[in-house]
Amino acid sequence: MLDAIAGHARETSPAECCGVLVGGAGAIVGAVRCRNLSEDPNRFLIDPQDHFDAIRRARGGGLEVVGFYHSHPHSAPVPSPTDLAEASYPDHLYLIVGLEGEPVFRLYRFGESEFAEVTIVA
């Protein structure tokens, strides 16, 4: 799954990519690519239709949307002030892939008002 996300990030670079993470029982088991509707290459806005489609597909497979992913093509995979301001799903996971050199992944859980890093276990 991380390879697929890195591929998505490389394909859309220098713009950010975005997608939905699906899973259940404390595990991420899949990633669904979504269209980025933002006209600013340094931001992302998940297409609502893609988001709803991912929810339906996940539920059909007995899973749920557990988070989101996006890329930082020109910076480290650390939540930006914009990422924090626009995060709106408490207790969801946010995976960021940085593309400065080889892809670097960092995973965060969003609380009520801040991100806390979570260890990625492959």
C-alpha positions in Angstrom: 0.0 0.0 0.0 2.8 2.4 0.8 4.4 1.8 -2.6 1.0 2.6 -4.3 0.7 5.8 -2.3 4.3 6.8 -3.2 3.5 6.1 -6.9 0.4 8.3 -6.7 2.5 11.0 -5.1 5.2 10.8 -7.8 2.5 10.9 -10.6 0.9 14.1 -9.3 4.1 15.9 -8.3 4.7 18.8 -8.2 1.1 19.0 -7.0 -0.1 17.2 -3.8 -2.0 13.9 -4.2 -4.7 12.8 -1.8 -6.7 9.7 -0.9 -8.6 7.8 1.7 -7.3 5.1 4.0 -9.6 2.1 4.7 -9.4 -0.5 7.4 -10.8 -1.9 10.6 -9.8 -3.5 13.9 -6.9 -1.1 14.4 -5.3 -1.7 11.0 -5.1 0.1 7.6 -5.7 -2.4 4.9 -6.1 -0.2 1.8 -5.7 3.2 0.2 -8.1 4.7 -2.3 -6.9 7.4 -4.7 -9.0 10.5 -4.8 -9.0 13.4 -7.1 -7.5 16.6 -5.7 -9.9 19.5 -6.4 -7.5 22.2 -5.2 -6.2 24.6 -7.8 -3.3 25.3 -5.6 -0.5 22.6 -6.1 0.6 23.0 -2.5 -2.8 22.1 -1.0 -5.3 19.2 -1.4 -9.1 19.0 -1.4 -10.5 15.5 -1.6 -13.3 15.2 -4.2 -16.4 14.7 -2.1 -17.8 12.1 -4.6 -14.6 10.1 -4.4 -14.8 10.3 -0.6 -18.4 9.0 -0.6 -17.6 6.3 -3.1 -14.7 5.1 -0.8 -17.1 5.0 2.2 -19.6 2.9 0.2 -16.9 0.5 -1.1 -15.3 0.1 2.4 -18.7 -0.6 4.0 -19.5 -3.1 1.3 -16.3 -5.0 2.2 -17.0 -4.8 6.0 -14.4 -2.0 6.4 -14.5 1.7 7.2 -12.7 4.9 6.3 -10.1 5.2 9.0 -8.2 8.2 7.6 -6.7 10.1 4.7 -3.4 10.5 3.0 -1.7 13.2 1.0 1.8 14.2 -0.2 4.2 17.0 0.5 6.2 17.1 -2.7 8.5 19.9 -1.5 8.7 19.5 2.2 9.0 17.0 5.1 6.0 14.7 5.9 5.0 16.9 8.9 1.5 18.4 9.2 1.6 22.0 8.0 -0.4 24.8 9.7 -2.9 24.4 6.8 -3.2 20.6 7.4 -4.0 21.3 11.0 -6.5 24.1 10.2 -8.3 22.0 7.7 -8.3 18.7 9.6 -11.9 17.9 10.5 -12.1 14.2 11.4 -11.1 13.7 15.0 -9.7 10.2 15.8 -8.8 9.6 12.2 -5.4 8.8 10.8 -3.5 11.1 8.5 -0.6 9.7 6.4 1.8 12.1 4.8 4.4 11.1 2.3 7.3 13.5 1.7 9.0 13.4 -1.6 12.3 15.2 -1.0 14.5 12.4 -2.3 13.1 8.9 -1.5 9.6 8.8 -0.2 9.3 9.2 3.6 6.0 8.3 5.3 4.8 9.6 8.7 1.4 8.7 10.2 -0.6 10.9 12.6 -3.8 10.6 14.6 -5.8 13.8 14.7 -7.3 14.6 18.1 -9.6 17.5 18.9 -7.1 20.1 17.9 -3.7 18.6 17.2 -1.8 15.8 15.5 0.0 13.0 17.4 2.5 10.9 15.5 1.7 7.1 15.4 4.3 4.4 14.6 3.8 2.7 11.2 3.9 -1.0 11.6 4.2 -2.9 8.3 
